[in-house]
Amino acid sequence: MKKTPKYIKIDDFLKMLKDGDKIVGGMAANEPQLTISNLHRAFDDYKVNSLEFTNCLGIRQDAPIYTEKYADKIEIASWFYDPAIRKAHGNGNASFIPNYLHYAATKRFQRVKYDYFVSSASMPDEHGFISLSTCNVYEKAAVKNAKVTVLEINPNFPRTFGDLEVHISEVDYLIEADYPCPTIPDVPLNEKDIAIGKLIAERIEDGSTIQLGIGGIPNAVAQQLMDKKDLGIHTEMFTSTMVDLIEAGAVTGKKKKVLPGKHVAAFAFGNQKLYDFINNNPSVLIMNGAWVNDPYVIGQNDNQVSINAALEVSLDGQVASESIGTRQFSGAGGQVDTAVGAQNSKNGKSFIALYSTALVRNPETGEREPKSKIVPFITPGGAVTLSRSDVDNVVTEYGVAELRGTTLKERAIALIKIAHPDFREELFNNACEIGILSKRDRVKFNEDF
């Protein structure tokens, strides 16, 4: 006999919780906002003493569980550090989960058996199926992993297709919710974004399959792709600018090898136009992140293009995209998955994009000063997200450094060329000090610069 989920209120859920319970929440727009906003009340109103909570790319940055008041009550683990998690980390009760995105569910769920999975979702349809809506990075896997599944069903969330449908018989409890699907504001482009966008876009051929992320640089790339033909989408994140590309006719998916004609992603996150577009749209497939981001799967598409951002790149080509020294800042996400997958692809290309400089506070003067993001070596203690052996193209507003197949000397020169002019001489001297270049390279350096 199939079970029928019980409709409950948020307080009913809070009353269920016991000391030591482990909860995993839906990711990004799928974050269960009623639960996150009220979870602290399990301690205040229902005398729970300890909980463990796992999330990724949270929305409710103002949730009380991230404050110091509850640091002794809740232990937080996350696949991605956002401002709220960074704050909790400072309180001593948050820790990062290093991972490749396509392993996020399998590796974590092999280690931890969760008591509850809680996520936002669309409304049940007439056949008893509920779409997990915007995200399937680990959500469908979490339904199978957790002892109890609780879904905040919401009429404002799009019903999407792929392999993220859950039958009502697989759900234990339903909470009716009515908050809007979270949106990301459109980021205005600056001159650096536009320059980098042009450099990347001119290297993307008609018929390529693209992966884009979030932010000014990916948006600038998309803006420059509007006149391309028969592009395809196989991406970790389905973005607002991808909708614009589809509507402009630049994306058709005809040339894709994997699910031709379909726009494939592991999650969607963007503006309301995006959610309206993916709602009941069978051309968009939100598929299991373990499959979408598998480098082997990505590499089956010809001309696959991966575009990711970085915090700093060292002169030997190491890429740091998630930490600044020992400080965890964000997460690896699918950078390694997509970069390696694109390079496995026939005629594939991978791009790491970053501004040439960042404004960094001088600890002595307190003033913000420009600092090169092309560096002699990764800031000590920093995590290497993409190893130097896995880097293809590095792009700043000053040009493109093609690193695949180069020697350390060749890549150092190529990276210095795209560094900010104010730092090139210093970087050359740094390269000599650490033994990548020598004084004998001064003649060539002078010729190139």
Summary of the structure (lengths in Angstrom):
residues: 449
radius of gyration: 23.0
end to end distance: 75.2
largest distance: 80.5
contacts: 1660
relative contact order: 0.10
helix: 33%
strand: 24%
